[in-house]
Amino acid sequence: MRYLFATLSFCLLATNPALAEGSADAGAAVFKKCAACHAVGEGAKNKVGPELNAIIGRKVAGIEGFNYSPAFKAKAEEGWVWDEAHLSEYLANPKAYIKGTKMAFAGLKKPEEIADIIAYLKTFQAP
């Protein structure tokens, strides 16, 4: 029984990185893949992509003045909010998860990188 539970737990973590605890330190290194287009931290400004401070819990397409794609605007109209589950799916394959996104990034293929980057982004939540 213990083996079955351990196997099931591993499968859940492997298929849904939002359920895994990531490392913010490791996420800082992974974020380098994002930094050409996105910024975080004090004084972060929009680049090609919007700044990502306080993204978790923020409405999709929620940065005032950023020119989001029609696909993102449609998700905002549907009431989507960025949570760990949406971020996990999006970061794994942006173009498949939100068809019509302008984001050119192919995605993060390793579930642990997704968990790490989410842990890193959580460090930039509003106090």
Secondary structure, DSSP 8 states (H G I E B T S, - for coil): -HHHHHHHHHHHHHH-GGGS---HHHHHHHGGGTTTT---STT----SS---TT-TT-BTT-STT----HHHHHHHHTT-B--HHHHHHHHH-HHHHSTT----------HHHHHHHHHHHHTTS--
